[in-house]
Structure formats: C-alpha cells, structure tokens
Amino acid sequence: MARQPSASVRERILDAATDLFDRYGVHAVGMQRIIDAAGCGKQLLYREFGSKDELVTAYLHRCEGSWERSFAAAVEVGERPEEQLVELVRVVGRSVPGPRGCPIRNTYAEFPEEGHPVHRTALEHFSAVREQICTLARRTTAADPQRLADRILLIINGLFTSGSTLSTDENARLAVELVQDVIAVETATPRTSTPV
C-alpha cells in the first residue's frame, strides 16, 4: 500500500503555489517552479494535485477564506444591516492585497474560457459574494435592496482594483464615505408594503 503524504505536505505545496501565484500570476508560474519552491518531487506534487488546474482551484478556495473572514468580522459589528454593510467595506478596504489586487479576480482574468474549471470556481465565488451582500441589503429598509447590494459590490470591486493607486487607509476612508452615502440615498425612501 502506497504511503499517503501528510496534510502538511499538501499545505506546503499550496503555500508555495499561493506565494508564487500571488506574486507573478498563474500562467507565469510553471509546475517545476512550484516543485522547487515547495521542496518536493514531481511525483509527490502530482499525487496531491492531479493537474495544475486542480492546484489553481485549490488556491482559489484558499483565497476565498480571506473574504469569508472579512464578511464574518463585518456581521459581528452592530445589529443593523446598514452598519454591517459599512463595516464590510471598511474591513475590505483595510485588507486589500498588495499592488496586484484581488488574487481571485486576477486568476479569473487569466482564465476567460467559460467552461474552464478555474473560471467556473471564480464565478461561483463572485456569485456567493453577491448573494451574501444581497442578504444583508434585504434586511435594510432600501426600496430596492438588489440595487443597493450591486452598488456596494461596485465599491468593493473598486477597492480591489485601485489597491495600488492610493494608500490602503485612503482607499478605506473614501470607500466608507461612499458606502455611507449610497446607503443613505437607497434607504431614504423605505420600501412600501405590498397591499394584501
């Protein structure tokens, strides 16, 4: 019976791939470079990850953890969904990755083919993020919660895109001011109840 590599070996490979993908992009990094960085053999890498696509998909799932932590931190602040949405933008603004921006968005751009598993994984993440924001927006008094959610999502996307053009603090401050303005406008006319 073949010996199964420990979870730490898989994590070591994923750590090395994550560092390289974050710094250079996915297509710029070959498997041999990952093997060298992880200090493992080719056979071991392919035992853990059957293909580069499988490794990149695992990388995207790891990157999703950053969003999940940001969202969890935001919903712990206050009870009002309006406060939680503002806090979400604040948390994201403070945690935007370095000059390359969001690794999931970058990887998505490198895999434009609709049927590709990496492309699908990124789209599933974007869809889940949108639904989380929509869920909070529906709890507000906004007349059109979907529109509120989409506007907030645009602010968050802007934070990821402009991460290297302004300081993190400046980006976060401007984004928080903008989301506060958007929420004020969208909730100024509360939704009306539908007659029974």
C-alpha positions as CSV (number, residue, x, y, z in Angstrom):
1,M,0.0,0.0,0.0
2,A,1.4,3.4,-1.0
3,R,2.3,5.8,1.8
4,Q,-0.1,8.8,1.8
5,P,1.6,12.2,2.1
6,S,0.7,14.1,5.3
7,A,-1.6,17.1,5.2
8,S,1.4,19.2,5.9
9,V,3.0,18.2,2.5
10,R,-0.2,19.3,0.7
11,E,-0.2,22.5,2.6
12,R,3.5,23.1,1.9
13,I,2.8,22.7,-1.8
14,L,-0.2,25.0,-1.7
15,D,1.8,27.6,0.4
16,A,4.5,27.7,-2.3
17,A,1.9,27.9,-5.1
18,T,0.0,30.6,-3.3
19,D,3.1,32.8,-2.8
20,L,4.2,32.4,-6.5
21,F,0.7,32.9,-8.0
22,D,0.1,36.0,-5.8
23,R,3.4,37.5,-6.9
24,Y,3.5,36.6,-10.6
25,G,0.1,35.3,-11.7
26,V,-0.9,31.8,-12.5
27,H,0.2,31.5,-16.1
28,A,3.6,32.9,-15.4
29,V,4.4,30.1,-12.9
30,G,5.2,26.6,-14.1
31,M,4.8,23.5,-12.1
32,Q,8.6,23.0,-11.9
33,R,8.9,26.3,-10.2
34,I,6.3,25.3,-7.6
35,I,8.1,21.9,-7.1
36,D,11.4,23.8,-6.5
37,A,9.8,26.3,-4.1
38,A,7.9,23.6,-2.2
39,G,11.0,21.3,-2.0
40,C,9.1,18.3,-3.2
41,G,9.3,15.9,-6.1
42,K,7.2,16.0,-9.2
43,Q,5.6,12.7,-8.3
44,L,4.6,14.0,-4.9
45,L,3.1,17.2,-6.3
46,Y,1.0,15.3,-8.8
47,R,-0.1,12.8,-6.2
48,E,-1.5,15.7,-4.2
49,F,-2.8,17.7,-7.1
50,G,-3.6,15.8,-10.3
51,S,-3.1,18.8,-12.5
52,K,-2.2,22.5,-12.5
53,D,-5.9,23.3,-12.9
54,E,-6.6,21.3,-9.7
55,L,-3.8,23.2,-7.9
56,V,-5.1,26.5,-9.1
57,T,-8.7,25.6,-8.0
58,A,-7.3,24.7,-4.5
59,Y,-5.5,28.1,-4.5
60,L,-8.8,29.9,-5.3
61,H,-10.6,28.1,-2.5
62,R,-7.8,29.2,-0.1
63,C,-8.2,32.8,-1.3
64,E,-11.9,32.6,-0.6
65,G,-11.1,32.3,3.1
66,S,-9.9,35.9,3.2
67,W,-13.4,37.1,2.0
68,E,-15.1,34.8,4.5
69,R,-13.1,36.2,7.4
70,S,-13.9,39.8,6.3
71,F,-17.6,39.1,6.0
72,A,-17.7,37.3,9.4
73,A,-15.9,40.2,11.0
74,A,-18.3,42.7,9.5
75,V,-21.5,41.0,10.5
76,E,-20.3,40.8,14.1
77,V,-20.4,44.6,14.3
78,G,-23.7,46.1,15.4
79,E,-27.1,44.7,14.8
80,R,-28.3,46.9,12.0
81,P,-27.6,45.6,8.5
82,E,-26.7,49.2,7.4
83,E,-23.9,49.2,10.0
84,Q,-22.7,45.7,8.9
85,L,-22.6,46.8,5.2
86,V,-20.5,49.8,6.1
87,E,-18.2,47.7,8.3
88,L,-17.8,45.2,5.4
89,V,-16.5,47.9,3.1
90,R,-14.2,49.2,6.0
91,V,-12.8,45.7,6.6
92,V,-12.3,45.0,2.9
93,G,-10.6,48.4,2.5
94,R,-8.1,47.6,5.2
95,S,-7.3,44.2,3.9
96,V,-7.0,44.7,0.1
97,P,-4.0,42.7,-1.1
98,G,-0.8,44.4,-2.4
99,P,-0.3,46.0,-5.7
100,R,-1.6,43.0,-7.7
101,G,-5.0,43.3,-6.1
102,C,-7.5,40.5,-5.6
103,P,-6.0,37.1,-6.5
104,I,-9.4,35.6,-7.4
105,R,-10.1,38.5,-9.8
106,N,-6.6,38.2,-11.3
107,T,-6.9,34.5,-11.8
108,Y,-10.4,34.9,-13.3
109,A,-8.9,37.3,-15.9
110,E,-6.3,34.7,-16.8
111,F,-8.9,32.0,-17.5
112,P,-11.6,33.6,-19.7
113,E,-12.8,30.3,-21.1
114,E,-16.3,29.8,-19.7
115,G,-16.1,26.0,-19.4
116,H,-12.7,26.0,-17.6
117,P,-12.8,24.7,-14.0
118,V,-10.8,27.7,-12.7
119,H,-13.1,30.2,-14.5
120,R,-16.2,28.4,-13.0
121,T,-14.7,28.3,-9.5
122,A,-14.0,32.1,-9.6
123,L,-17.6,32.8,-10.9
124,E,-19.1,30.7,-8.1
125,H,-17.1,32.8,-5.6
126,F,-18.4,36.1,-7.1
127,S,-21.9,34.7,-7.1
128,A,-21.7,33.7,-3.5
129,V,-20.2,37.1,-2.5
130,R,-23.1,38.9,-4.3
131,E,-25.7,36.8,-2.5
132,Q,-24.1,37.5,0.9
133,I,-24.3,41.2,0.2
134,C,-27.8,40.9,-1.1
135,T,-28.9,39.1,2.0
136,L,-27.7,42.0,4.2
137,A,-29.2,44.5,1.8
138,R,-32.6,42.8,2.0
139,R,-32.6,43.4,5.8
140,T,-32.3,47.1,5.3
141,T,-35.2,49.5,4.5
142,A,-33.9,50.1,1.0
143,A,-36.7,50.4,-1.6
144,D,-34.5,48.3,-4.0
145,P,-32.2,46.0,-1.9
146,Q,-30.8,44.4,-5.1
147,R,-29.7,47.8,-6.4
148,L,-28.2,48.7,-3.0
149,A,-26.3,45.4,-3.0
150,D,-25.0,45.9,-6.5
151,R,-23.8,49.4,-5.7
152,I,-22.0,48.2,-2.6
153,L,-20.4,45.4,-4.7
154,L,-19.1,48.0,-7.1
155,I,-17.5,49.9,-4.3
156,I,-15.8,46.7,-3.0
157,N,-14.7,45.8,-6.6
158,G,-13.3,49.3,-6.8
159,L,-11.3,48.7,-3.7
160,F,-9.7,45.6,-5.1
161,T,-9.0,47.3,-8.4
162,S,-7.5,50.5,-7.0
163,G,-5.5,48.9,-4.3
164,S,-2.1,50.1,-5.6
165,T,-3.1,53.6,-6.7
166,L,-3.9,55.1,-3.2
167,S,-2.8,54.2,0.3
168,T,-4.8,51.5,2.0
169,D,-6.0,54.0,4.6
170,E,-7.0,56.5,2.0
171,N,-8.9,53.9,-0.1
172,A,-10.7,52.6,3.0
173,R,-11.7,56.1,4.1
174,L,-13.0,57.1,0.7
175,A,-14.9,53.8,0.3
176,V,-16.5,54.0,3.7
177,E,-17.7,57.6,2.9
178,L,-19.1,56.4,-0.4
179,V,-20.9,53.4,1.0
180,Q,-22.4,55.6,3.8
181,D,-23.7,58.0,1.1
182,V,-25.1,55.1,-1.0
183,I,-26.9,53.6,1.9
184,A,-28.3,57.0,2.9
185,V,-29.7,57.5,-0.6
186,E,-31.0,54.0,-1.0
187,T,-32.8,53.9,2.4
188,A,-34.2,57.4,2.2
189,T,-37.4,56.1,0.7
190,P,-38.2,52.9,2.5
191,R,-39.9,50.1,0.6
192,T,-43.6,50.1,0.8
193,S,-45.5,47.1,1.9
194,T,-47.5,45.3,-0.8
195,P,-51.2,45.5,-0.3
196,V,-52.8,42.2,0.7
